């Protein structure tokens, strides 16, 4: 549940490759901060937070992260799939 995209929680059949990009954003967040984006709580609470809360910014936890990298992580973790990168190549 730490890396599941919001659209996978709402309707797994509607998810596409951008859900994988969301998971990549969660992985990058973990690599940069040492914790998943929605740390704490149980699995159900974590899933709810993916759907109901914007992902946190990495910079309060890691102020040394370059702004462009923080922007990439934020875009990957956008709740709206249309706001994420269209593909891994992009």
C-alpha positions as CSV (number, residue, x, y, z in Angstrom):
1,X,0.0,0.0,0.0
2,X,2.9,2.4,0.4
3,X,3.4,2.8,-3.4
4,X,0.0,2.2,-4.9
5,X,-1.4,4.9,-7.2
6,X,-4.7,6.6,-6.2
7,X,-6.4,5.4,-9.3
8,X,-5.5,1.8,-8.4
9,X,-7.3,2.3,-5.1
10,X,-10.4,3.8,-6.7
11,X,-10.7,1.5,-9.8
12,X,-7.8,-1.0,-10.5
13,X,-9.2,-1.6,-14.0
14,X,-8.8,2.0,-15.0
15,X,-5.1,2.2,-14.1
16,X,-2.5,2.4,-16.9
17,X,1.2,2.9,-17.1
18,X,1.1,6.2,-15.2
19,X,0.3,4.1,-12.1
20,X,3.8,2.7,-12.4
21,X,5.2,6.2,-12.6
22,X,3.4,7.0,-9.4
23,X,5.1,4.0,-7.8
24,X,8.4,5.2,-9.1
25,X,7.8,8.5,-7.5
26,X,7.1,6.8,-4.2
27,X,10.3,4.8,-4.5
28,X,12.3,7.9,-5.3
29,X,10.7,9.6,-2.3
30,X,11.7,6.7,-0.1
31,X,15.3,6.7,-1.5
32,X,15.6,10.4,-0.8
33,X,14.0,10.5,2.6
34,X,14.2,7.0,4.1
35,X,10.4,6.7,4.4
36,X,7.5,6.2,2.1
37,X,5.4,9.3,1.2
38,X,2.5,8.3,3.5
39,X,4.4,6.8,6.4
40,X,2.6,5.7,9.6
41,X,-0.8,4.1,10.1
42,X,-2.0,0.8,8.9
43,X,-2.6,-0.4,5.3
44,X,-6.2,0.9,5.0
45,X,-5.2,4.3,6.4
46,X,-2.3,4.4,3.9
47,X,-4.5,3.6,1.0
48,X,-7.0,6.3,2.1
49,X,-4.2,8.9,2.3
50,X,-3.1,8.1,-1.2
51,X,-6.6,9.0,-2.4
52,X,-7.4,11.9,-0.1
53,X,-4.2,13.8,0.5
54,X,-1.6,15.4,-1.7
55,X,1.8,13.7,-1.5
56,X,4.3,15.5,0.8
57,X,7.2,17.4,-0.6
58,X,10.6,15.8,-0.1
59,X,12.3,19.2,0.7
60,X,11.2,19.5,4.3
61,X,12.7,16.1,5.0
62,X,15.7,16.7,2.7
63,X,16.4,20.4,2.1
64,X,19.5,19.5,0.1
65,X,17.4,17.9,-2.7
66,X,17.8,20.0,-5.8
67,X,14.5,21.8,-6.7
68,X,14.3,20.2,-10.2
69,X,14.5,16.7,-8.6
70,X,11.9,17.6,-6.0
71,X,9.7,18.8,-8.9
72,X,10.1,15.5,-10.7
73,X,9.2,13.5,-7.6
74,X,6.2,15.8,-7.0
75,X,5.0,15.4,-10.6
76,X,5.4,11.6,-10.3
77,X,3.3,11.6,-7.1
78,X,0.5,13.8,-8.4
79,X,-2.9,12.4,-7.5
80,X,-4.1,13.1,-11.0
81,X,-2.7,10.7,-13.6
82,X,-3.1,13.3,-16.3
83,X,-0.7,15.6,-14.4
84,X,2.1,13.0,-14.3
85,X,4.5,12.3,-17.0
86,X,2.9,10.5,-19.9
87,X,5.5,7.8,-20.0
88,X,8.9,6.8,-18.6
89,X,10.6,8.2,-21.7
90,X,9.1,11.6,-21.0
